[in-house]
């Protein structure tokens, strides 16, 4: 490989795991004379890291490839596509996009050094992952660092493509994670977020059977003033040990992201989710009874195949009943290889899906405001992340965004803020 420095630009779509993968790709390429750049027009190599959870994300990736294809006519440029769409579509992408040079799947990241310099067009898709290599990680400049602890999913929800694109659950060795956490803190990050498609399943596939709770306790013992978060949780995998660990911790944040997806038991069964409404509600109640000021967020799908209007109303009532603080929402999008995609005769009308999503989003806004209003008059610890328009901005332990005024404050500080006002999406206050 040439010693000449080259510039690489990565467009990252989708979840936090994709963001973490992009950081690893930047790090791997840095060992081979590539430096990150923020402008795709200046890059020698452009990569789109894709998400296939919804068709919209897939379409965004294809649109970006089209833009780069035109750019390639004007300059020397190598184009790559990776992530879940690449894993899913493989060789088809080389045929569909003749200007793409490199397709590599979610299991092939550590093969990049041998793929990147090939003179021919390359498609590298593995069903099983390449062994993890000890390369640098070039993390996005912020106060929070992503730390993957488990990848893949064993649940096979009927609407979800993740088991097909990310494979089965694979936990990283505890000491490897601990060492990476130490490096993160050495780099000056103030928060570590442990990542997994099903983060609570951590350790089940390892001989020693470590648990998420145990791993959290080990990371908490590391020196320094920092916070720990974890996401995403599957309802039936959250243990009493985990709840107790969060309750007793000074560093683990009081925040659980627990996708429910629907408030209807029939739809949950059709989705192949392993719980019912009652079970989900009991879990939420247990968490709230044990952990003060906990934030519980969720995910919901509007217009799943065969969902009736009454069943959609059950989703709205579940958000109310369980007082969910915030929820991510999406209209159902059929994905290749999933069982639900084959139920064409049961599809909900597109206009009806859009209507239900709009109603669902309005409910989420109402609940977010209701949740935020609870903290007016309270004093909360805030990690200062930004200064904009004469005000500081940061997040509380339970993941509330706070705008506040205060002297002798700098980014990266932990400060106490007296909350005097709430809006739909954030809180306002004054530093104490």
N, C-alpha and C positions, 0 to 999 in steps of 0.2 A: 504493500500500500504506500502511496505517495506521502511525503512528509508535509505537503502543502496543506494548510488549514482550509477546511471547507465548512460551509454553513448548513445547518439542518433546521427545518421548521416542521413542527408537529401540530396538526389540528386534532384536538382531543374531543371526542363526542362521548356522551354517556356518563357512566357512574364513576364513583371515586376510585374503583379498581382500575378503570381505564386511565384515570389521571396518574395513579401510581405506576401503571405500566409505562406510560409516557416518560415519567421521571427515570425509570430504569433504562428505557431505550436511549434517552439523552446521555445517561451515564455510560452505557456500553459504547455508544458511538464516540464519546469523548476520548476513549482509549485509542481511537483510530482516526484522530485528527479532525473530528467534526466538532464544531462549536454551535450551541443553540443560537438561533436568531429569532427576533420577534416579527420579522417582515418576510412573508412568503416570496415576495418579488426579489429578495436578495439571496434566497436559498439556492444551494447546489443540490440539496435533497429535500423533498417535501413528502411527508408521510401523514396520512389521515388514519387516526386510531378510532375504530368504528364501534358503534353500538347497534345491536339488532333487536333490542327489546320492542321497539315500535317502528313501523314503516317510515315515519317521519324522520327518524334519526338516520335510517338507511338512505333515504332520499337525499338528506343533507350531505352525506358522504359522497354519493355519486355526483352531486352538483359540484362539490369541491374538486373532485377529480377532473371534471369538465373544464373548470377554470384553469387548473394547472396544465391540462392538455393544450390549451391555447397558449399559455405562457411558455410551454416547451418549444413552440414554434419560433419563439423570439430569442431563446437562450439555451445554453447547455443545462439540462435539468434532469435529475433522476426522480421518479415518482414511485411511491410505495403506498400500500394499503395494508393495515393490520387490524387486529382486534376481532370482535365477534362476527362481523359481516365477512371478513376474510376467511375465518375459520369455517364459516357456513357455506360460502360460495366457491372458494378455492379457484381452480383453473378457469371457471366461467368468467372470472373478473379479467383475466388476461385476454380472453376472446372478446369480451364486451368493450374493454378499454384498451385499444392497441398501443396507447402511449404510456401505459403503466408498466414499470420495470420489475417491480417486486411485490409479491403477495406473500404475507406470512401470518400464520395463525396465532392464537392465544398461547399455544404450547411451544412456540418456536422463538421466543424473544432472545433466548441465550444462544441461539444459532446465528444471530445477526452478523457477528464478525466474519463468518465464512460466506454469508449470503450477499453482503453489501457490495463486495468488489467483483462479483461475477459479471462477465461481459455480456452474458445472455439474459433474457428475461427469466425470472425465477418465480416459482410457486412452491412454498414450503408449508405444508399443513400436516401436523402430527395429531394423532389421537391421544397419545400419551406425552406428557411434558418432557422437555429436555432438562437434565439436571441443572439446578440453580448454580450459577457461577458467581465468583466474588469480584464483581465490577463496581465501579463508583455508581452512586445514585445522585443525579443532579436534580435537586428538589426545587419546586416552585418557591420563589421568595415570598414567604408569608410567615405567620407565627405557628401555623398548624402543619404537621407532617403526617402523611398517610403511611401506615405500616401494615401491609397485608399479612395476615396470620393463617388464613385458610382460603383456598380457591376451589370453585366448583360447587355443584349442588346435586344432592341425591333425591330431591323431592318430586321432580317431574310433575309440577303443576301443569294442568292441561293447556294453559295459554302461553307457557313460558319456554323460551328457546335456550335459556342459560345452560341446562345440563348437556345440550348438544354442542354448544360453542365453548363452554368453559370446562366441560368434563365433570367427572365425579369429584366428591370432596377430597381435598388433599391438604393436610395440615403441615405447616412448617415446624421444624424442630424448635422446642422452646429456647434453647441457648442461642440459636441463630437469630431469633426474634429479639431476645434480650440484648444481644450484641448490637443489633441494628438500632434498638431503642437508645442504647448508650451513645452511639454515633449521632443520632438525631439530637440528643440533648447537648452534645459537644458542639454541634453546629449552631446552637442558640435558639432552637425552637422551643416554644412555650406550651404547646399542646401536641399530643400524640394520639392519632385516631387509628385504632385497630380495625382492620377491614376484613370482611368476608361476605360472600353471598349469603351464607348462613353462619354468622360469626359465633353463635352459641354452640355450633356443632364442633368447635375446635377440639382437636385431640382425640376424637372418637376412633380415628383411623390409625393412631399411633400406638405402639406396643405398650408404652408406659401409661397411656390414658390420661394425659394432662387435661385440665379443664380451662375454660375461659376464665373462670373465677380465680383459679390458682395462678394463671398467667398474669392477670391484672394485679394480683397481690405482689408478685415478683417485680413487676415493672414499677409499682408504687414505691418499692424499697430503694429504687435508684435515687441518687442524690440530686437535689435541685428543686427549684420552685416551678412546678409544671402541672398541667392537667392531663387526664387520660379520658378518651372517649372510645366508644366501640359501636359498630354498625355493620350489617343489618341483622336484626334478630328475627327468628322464626318463633311464633307463639308457643309451640309445644316444647321448644328446646330451652326456654328460660328456666333455670333451676332456682330453688330456694337458696342455694349456696351463692349464686350470682347476685340475687337480690340483697342478701345479707352482706356480701362483699361491698357492693355499692353503698349500702346504708352506713357501713362502718368506716368508709374511706374518706381521707382528706383530699385525695387527688383525683379520684374517679368521679366524673361528672354525673349529675342526677338527670340523666336523659336516656330514654329508651326509644328506639325507632322500631316499631312492631307492625309490619304490614298486616292488615286485616282482609283487604280486597273486596269484601262484600258483607252486608249485614244479614243476608239471607242464608239460612242453613242449606237449602236446596242448591243454591248457586255455589256455595262453598264446597259442597260435595262434587258438583259438576266441575269445579276448578281443581279437584283433587287436593284440596287443602285438608290437613289432618286435625281439624278442630271445628267446633261449632260456635255459634254466637255466645252461648252460655259460658263455654270454656274460656273464650277470649275475654269476656267481661270479668270472670273470676280472677284471671291473671292481672288485668288492669287494676282491679280493686286491691289485690294483694300487694302490688307494687306501690300503689298510692298510700295504703295503710302503713307501709314500712318505711317509705322514703319521703321526707319532707321536701316540698317544693319541686317534686319530680315533674319533668315534662315528658309526656308520652305522645309520640307522633306516629302516623300510619300512612298506608298507601291504599287507594281504592280504584277500582276499575268500573267505569260506567258503560252500560250496554253490552255486558258479556252475553254471548249467544244464549237465547231463550229467556233472558232476564225480563220479567214482566214489570209493569209500572209499579205494582204493589211491592215487588221485591227490591226495586230501586229505592222506594220509600223506606224500606227496612235499613238500607245503608245510611240514609239520612238520619234515621232515628238512632242508629247505633252510634253515630258520631256525637249526637246529643247525649245519649244515655251514658256513654263512657267518657264524656267530656274530653275528647281527644284535642290536644292543644293545637295541632296543625296536621294536615294530611297532604301528601302528594297525590295528584289525580291524573287519570288518563282515560280517554275513550278506548274501548277494546279495539285492538289492532291484530288481525290474524297473522301469525308468524309461521314460516315454513317448518315442517316436520312435527308441529304440535298437534295433538288430537283435536283441540277446539277449532283449529283452522279448517277442519274437514266438515264442520257442522254448518255448512253454508245455508241450508234450508232454515236454520234457527237464527241466522244473523238478525240483529236489531237494525231497523232502518237507519241510514246514516244521519238523516236530519234529527231523528229521535235521539240518537246517540249524542249528537252535538248539544241538543237541548238538555239532556240529562247531565252532561258534563258541565254545562253552564250553571245549572241548578246546584250541582255538587260543589262547584267552585265557590258559589255564593255562600253555601253552608260552611265551607272551610274558612272563608273570610270572617263570618260571624263568630265562629269558635275561636279563631285566632285573636280577635278583639276581646272576646270574653276572657280568654286565658291571660292576655296581657293586662287587662284591667285589674286582675287579682293582685298585681304587684305595685299598684299605685299606693304610695305611703310606706313602702318597704325599702330597706337598704340591701343592695345586692353587690356581690363581688363581680367586677368587670375586668376582663383582659383587654387592654387598649390595643386596637388593631389599626386605627387610621385617624387622620386629622383632616377634616374637610369642611369648607364653608364656615370656619370659625368654631367648629365643634369637634370633640373627639367622638370616635365610634368604637364600640367593642362588643363583646359577648359575655353573657353571664354563664355560670356553670351549667344551668339548664337550657342553654342555647338561645336565650333571648337577645336580640340586637338592641343595644342601648346607645343613644346619642346624648352626650352630656357636656357640660362646661366645667372646667377646673384648671387651676393654676398648678405649676410645677409637676406637670404630667408629661410622660413620653410614651411612645409606642413600645409595647412589650411590658408595661407596668401592670400589676394587679392593683386595682383601686376599688374602694367602696363608693357606691353611688346611691344617693337618695332619689328614688323614683317619684316624680311628681306628675307624670302625664303618660297616657298610653294611646297608641294608635293601632290600626289593624296589624301592622307588620313590625312595629318596634316600640321601644320605651324611651322616655326622655327623663333626664334628671340632672343633678348637680353633684359633683364630687364632694365627698365629706372630708 
